[in-house]
Amino acid sequence: MDIEYYKEMYPEWNNQMHPLMVFLIIFLTIGLFTIISYLHIYYTKIEYLFSWDEIPGNDDKRFIEFLKDELKIEWVKIEDISKIDDGKTIIVSNKEKSLSLKLSNEKTKVNLKIDDDRVYEFTVKTENGKLNIYI
């Protein structure tokens, strides 16, 4: 069936849309956008990792848990964490392994480089004067 079928069947609709059709189109459009919004939120899950300002410091354990649980980096210890480059780089290293997190100049991204050539990028949000890192 095409539009011509409906034009013949409902000649009064030729020059205007029936109010019910308008309602259905609006209802379906709103429903579709709602579903798309929920799917976008679900598939782009944003999770707080740690505060840049609290490393080293209060968020060390949270940071280490993320490295161990999500990235399977088991060797990290609190005493291996330090900040260099005027606070723009976090270094985690021991005698055999290392990783670094570098804050972008715009303070909107952090790049994590691991000595096994893995690289990750995280989002930075400034909240209440602190740089918070999100996945």
Short mmCIF file of the C-alpha atoms (twelve columns), coordinates in Angstrom:
data_MODEL
# 
_entry.id   MODEL 
# 
loop_
_atom_site.group_PDB 
_atom_site.id 
_atom_site.type_symbol 
_atom_site.label_atom_id 
_atom_site.label_alt_id 
_atom_site.label_comp_id 
_atom_site.label_asym_id 
_atom_site.label_seq_id 
_atom_site.Cartn_x 
_atom_site.Cartn_y 
_atom_site.Cartn_z 
_atom_site.pdbx_PDB_model_num 
ATOM 1   C CA . MET A 1   0.000   0.000  0.000  1 
ATOM 2   C CA . ASP A 2   1.178   3.461  -0.801 1 
ATOM 3   C CA . ILE A 3   -0.020  6.991  -0.227 1 
ATOM 4   C CA . GLU A 4   -2.251  6.919  -3.323 1 
ATOM 5   C CA . TYR A 5   -4.293  4.107  -1.783 1 
ATOM 6   C CA . TYR A 6   -5.069  6.254  1.251  1 
ATOM 7   C CA . LYS A 7   -5.796  9.325  -0.865 1 
ATOM 8   C CA . GLU A 8   -8.431  7.368  -2.785 1 
ATOM 9   C CA . MET A 9   -9.839  5.754  0.328  1 
ATOM 10  C CA . TYR A 10  -9.934  8.982  2.362  1 
ATOM 11  C CA . PRO A 11  -10.332 11.891 -0.070 1 
ATOM 12  C CA . GLU A 12  -10.953 14.332 2.763  1 
ATOM 13  C CA . TRP A 13  -7.322  13.764 3.878  1 
ATOM 14  C CA . ASN A 14  -5.883  14.936 0.577  1 
ATOM 15  C CA . ASN A 15  -5.286  18.501 1.682  1 
ATOM 16  C CA . GLN A 16  -4.958  18.131 5.419  1 
ATOM 17  C CA . MET A 17  -3.797  15.643 7.981  1 
ATOM 18  C CA . HIS A 18  -6.350  14.148 10.247 1 
ATOM 19  C CA . PRO A 19  -5.858  15.254 13.900 1 
ATOM 20  C CA . LEU A 20  -5.498  11.622 14.949 1 
ATOM 21  C CA . MET A 21  -2.633  11.163 12.484 1 
ATOM 22  C CA . VAL A 22  -0.937  14.295 13.814 1 
ATOM 23  C CA . PHE A 23  -1.310  12.969 17.357 1 
ATOM 24  C CA . LEU A 24  0.093   9.558  16.393 1 
ATOM 25  C CA . ILE A 25  3.084   11.071 14.608 1 
ATOM 26  C CA . ILE A 26  3.897   13.299 17.589 1 
ATOM 27  C CA . PHE A 27  3.372   10.462 20.070 1 
ATOM 28  C CA . LEU A 28  5.595   8.059  18.124 1 
ATOM 29  C CA . THR A 29  8.279   10.698 17.600 1 
ATOM 30  C CA . ILE A 30  8.424   11.535 21.311 1 
ATOM 31  C CA . GLY A 31  8.502   7.840  22.177 1 
ATOM 32  C CA . LEU A 32  11.303  7.178  19.716 1 
ATOM 33  C CA . PHE A 33  13.416  10.061 21.043 1 
ATOM 34  C CA . THR A 34  12.833  8.871  24.614 1 
ATOM 35  C CA . ILE A 35  14.014  5.370  23.753 1 
ATOM 36  C CA . ILE A 36  17.069  6.734  21.933 1 
ATOM 37  C CA . SER A 37  17.915  8.913  24.947 1 
ATOM 38  C CA . TYR A 38  17.727  5.970  27.344 1 
ATOM 39  C CA . LEU A 39  19.861  3.824  25.039 1 
ATOM 40  C CA . HIS A 40  22.444  6.594  24.739 1 
ATOM 41  C CA . ILE A 41  22.669  6.901  28.524 1 
ATOM 42  C CA . TYR A 42  22.886  3.123  28.929 1 
ATOM 43  C CA . TYR A 43  25.613  2.640  26.340 1 
ATOM 44  C CA . THR A 44  27.647  5.705  27.293 1 
ATOM 45  C CA . LYS A 45  27.702  5.004  30.984 1 
ATOM 46  C CA . ILE A 46  29.723  7.664  32.759 1 
ATOM 47  C CA . GLU A 47  31.413  6.570  35.937 1 
ATOM 48  C CA . TYR A 48  33.438  8.677  38.371 1 
ATOM 49  C CA . LEU A 49  36.935  7.252  38.808 1 
ATOM 50  C CA . PHE A 50  38.856  9.656  41.031 1 
ATOM 51  C CA . SER A 51  39.783  13.288 41.595 1 
ATOM 52  C CA . TRP A 52  43.025  14.384 39.952 1 
ATOM 53  C CA . ASP A 53  43.582  16.711 42.913 1 
ATOM 54  C CA . GLU A 54  43.406  13.772 45.344 1 
ATOM 55  C CA . ILE A 55  46.178  11.720 43.682 1 
ATOM 56  C CA . PRO A 56  48.421  11.125 45.485 1 
ATOM 57  C CA . GLY A 57  46.170  11.384 48.498 1 
ATOM 58  C CA . ASN A 58  42.611  10.513 49.447 1 
ATOM 59  C CA . ASP A 59  41.682  8.813  46.146 1 
ATOM 60  C CA . ASP A 60  44.745  6.532  45.897 1 
ATOM 61  C CA . LYS A 61  42.815  3.415  46.911 1 
ATOM 62  C CA . ARG A 62  39.981  4.189  44.499 1 
ATOM 63  C CA . PHE A 63  42.513  4.743  41.692 1 
ATOM 64  C CA . ILE A 64  44.360  1.495  42.463 1 
ATOM 65  C CA . GLU A 65  41.094  -0.488 42.614 1 
ATOM 66  C CA . PHE A 66  40.190  0.797  39.150 1 
ATOM 67  C CA . LEU A 67  43.595  -0.198 37.758 1 
ATOM 68  C CA . LYS A 68  43.358  -3.668 39.301 1 
ATOM 69  C CA . ASP A 69  39.684  -4.422 38.644 1 
ATOM 70  C CA . GLU A 70  39.176  -2.866 35.218 1 
ATOM 71  C CA . LEU A 71  42.619  -2.865 33.609 1 
ATOM 72  C CA . LYS A 72  44.062  -5.929 35.360 1 
ATOM 73  C CA . ILE A 73  47.156  -4.056 36.561 1 
ATOM 74  C CA . GLU A 74  48.026  -5.927 39.743 1 
ATOM 75  C CA . TRP A 75  51.451  -4.497 40.567 1 
ATOM 76  C CA . VAL A 76  50.402  -0.967 41.639 1 
ATOM 77  C CA . LYS A 77  50.994  0.116  45.254 1 
ATOM 78  C CA . ILE A 78  50.213  3.430  46.950 1 
ATOM 79  C CA . GLU A 79  53.886  4.182  47.537 1 
ATOM 80  C CA . ASP A 80  54.527  3.911  43.760 1 
ATOM 81  C CA . ILE A 81  52.277  6.920  42.956 1 
ATOM 82  C CA . SER A 82  53.699  10.414 42.412 1 
ATOM 83  C CA . LYS A 83  52.899  13.595 40.501 1 
ATOM 84  C CA . ILE A 84  55.366  15.477 38.287 1 
ATOM 85  C CA . ASP A 85  55.412  18.210 35.630 1 
ATOM 86  C CA . ASP A 86  53.753  20.832 37.866 1 
ATOM 87  C CA . GLY A 87  50.922  18.412 38.678 1 
ATOM 88  C CA . LYS A 88  50.080  17.654 35.028 1 
ATOM 89  C CA . THR A 89  51.352  14.058 35.070 1 
ATOM 90  C CA . ILE A 90  50.747  11.194 37.488 1 
ATOM 91  C CA . ILE A 91  53.431  8.512  37.436 1 
ATOM 92  C CA . VAL A 92  53.049  5.039  38.904 1 
ATOM 93  C CA . SER A 93  56.242  3.023  38.748 1 
ATOM 94  C CA . ASN A 94  58.303  0.382  40.459 1 
ATOM 95  C CA . LYS A 95  61.610  -1.177 39.409 1 
ATOM 96  C CA . GLU A 96  60.056  -3.219 36.582 1 
ATOM 97  C CA . LYS A 97  56.835  -1.550 35.417 1 
ATOM 98  C CA . SER A 98  55.338  1.886  34.935 1 
ATOM 99  C CA . LEU A 99  52.342  3.842  33.752 1 
ATOM 100 C CA . SER A 100 51.589  7.525  33.364 1 
ATOM 101 C CA . LEU A 101 48.513  9.693  33.235 1 
ATOM 102 C CA . LYS A 102 48.916  13.003 31.432 1 
ATOM 103 C CA . LEU A 103 46.400  15.820 31.792 1 
ATOM 104 C CA . SER A 104 45.654  17.709 28.559 1 
ATOM 105 C CA . ASN A 105 46.454  21.428 28.414 1 
ATOM 106 C CA . GLU A 106 42.712  22.159 28.200 1 
ATOM 107 C CA . LYS A 107 42.114  19.992 31.295 1 
ATOM 108 C CA . THR A 108 39.327  18.090 29.545 1 
ATOM 109 C CA . LYS A 109 41.066  14.744 28.893 1 
ATOM 110 C CA . VAL A 110 43.557  12.426 30.580 1 
ATOM 111 C CA . ASN A 111 45.650  9.933  28.624 1 
ATOM 112 C CA . LEU A 112 46.792  6.799  30.421 1 
ATOM 113 C CA . LYS A 113 49.834  5.063  28.926 1 
ATOM 114 C CA . ILE A 114 50.913  1.702  30.283 1 
ATOM 115 C CA . ASP A 115 54.346  0.187  29.663 1 
ATOM 116 C CA . ASP A 116 52.772  -2.736 27.785 1 
ATOM 117 C CA . ASP A 117 51.682  -0.247 25.057 1 
ATOM 118 C CA . ARG A 118 48.054  0.031  26.156 1 
ATOM 119 C CA . VAL A 119 46.620  3.555  25.937 1 
ATOM 120 C CA . TYR A 120 43.327  4.847  27.359 1 
ATOM 121 C CA . GLU A 121 41.622  8.230  27.336 1 
ATOM 122 C CA . PHE A 122 39.387  9.526  30.113 1 
ATOM 123 C CA . THR A 123 37.138  12.557 30.467 1 
ATOM 124 C CA . VAL A 124 37.910  15.350 32.934 1 
ATOM 125 C CA . LYS A 125 35.185  17.490 34.471 1 
ATOM 126 C CA . THR A 126 35.856  20.481 36.693 1 
ATOM 127 C CA . GLU A 127 33.422  20.236 39.603 1 
ATOM 128 C CA . ASN A 128 33.550  22.383 42.729 1 
ATOM 129 C CA . GLY A 129 37.040  23.528 41.769 1 
ATOM 130 C CA . LYS A 130 38.376  19.968 41.443 1 
ATOM 131 C CA . LEU A 131 39.382  18.013 38.359 1 
ATOM 132 C CA . ASN A 132 37.353  14.809 38.418 1 
ATOM 133 C CA . ILE A 133 38.186  11.910 36.127 1 
ATOM 134 C CA . TYR A 134 35.409  9.876  34.492 1 
ATOM 135 C CA . ILE A 135 35.331  6.790  32.332 1 
# 
